[in-house]
């Protein structure tokens, strides 16, 4: 497990130029969303959380669709499957690495959101927690679907097509919770949304791990 | 394999029975049953909408079961059923959204509302459409069967979570109609139409699974002997 995780981080470190490009893509999409609303500071602030998560979601498809790129070259995946470990270990290693990468991306996009939409907040720990849970919810099914679409034609189209309907609950809960953190939460509703995120993460981290064996077997 | 079925005429019989039930049920619903007190004539769409909803749920459940069965047995007849269930489920989901929109415009004043039931139907419709697209882009039959079964299971598990999360978010849709909640004059057309769509749907699924099965057996078949001889 540790070795699988080390492999993923090494891969990500060697392709860090791609991570920077994905961040620039995310920041650019945040800039574009403000043009869709117009220069209305109050409205922008109101919708800041939604824009942040949409930007993160769009950028995540770029990260995820590339995530099995190295394994598919020179049939490296078959070599990895010959190792005396369960394929599940490979899945959890990759899903964890993807979560960390998306989390860093989310944390990097928060200042951009604060500057562009004037959506500052003092509840930094809770925002970090939401980003951690939300990106974990995106990357658990995202990693599995990425392994699936890597074996199909037209993978760039298929991944978002399969992933976006699935993560509606994650998007909903993350946006609501982030929004409450920015705009204030007098009724203490955010704990319910956080519980929903935890439940989604729990279900999909276990279910996708179970199903991954069947996806990569020949 | 389903390619050589035991009852070759069964789907046609089911579909005929379904059409007959639907015709009688719709006649009763449109001309015999009294209009509803508050909504008036618009309410008559219930006679197709509610049966479609029940059968849509059955189709989704069937597809989910077939996907699990495929992963456990690796028998291609279940893959054919998954394909049939996905297509019929997507069709019924689409019909459900259209009927709902036609009913909602005069009743709620909007075509669409972000209600849990509407949203989860739409989400599942998108997922099924995505899985059908996935099936077109994987050429190897075994791979295609495994990937679409896995995707079907993941999408079906998502359904209750979507429903639950959207219910927290917003709710407007009325409680489900069932024979217990509607007046007895509405029962007969509602039940007839429900069985009509059930028979029609079963016929569609059986026939579609047979087509999928025949295509699969032609994909999996060894090349014809004379061709092998020519190549050698």
Interface residues (C-beta under 8 A of the other chain):
Chain A: X141 X144 X145 X148 X149 X151 X152 X153 X154 X157 X158 X161 X162 X164 X165 X166 X168 X169 X172 X173 X176 X192 X193 X196 X199 X200 X203 X204 X207 X208 X211 X214 X215 X217
Chain B: X71 X119 X123 X124 X126 X127 X129 X130 X131 X133 X134 X137 X138 X139 X143 X146 X147 X149 X150 X151 X153 X154 X155 X157 X158 X161 X162 X164 X165 X166 X168 X169
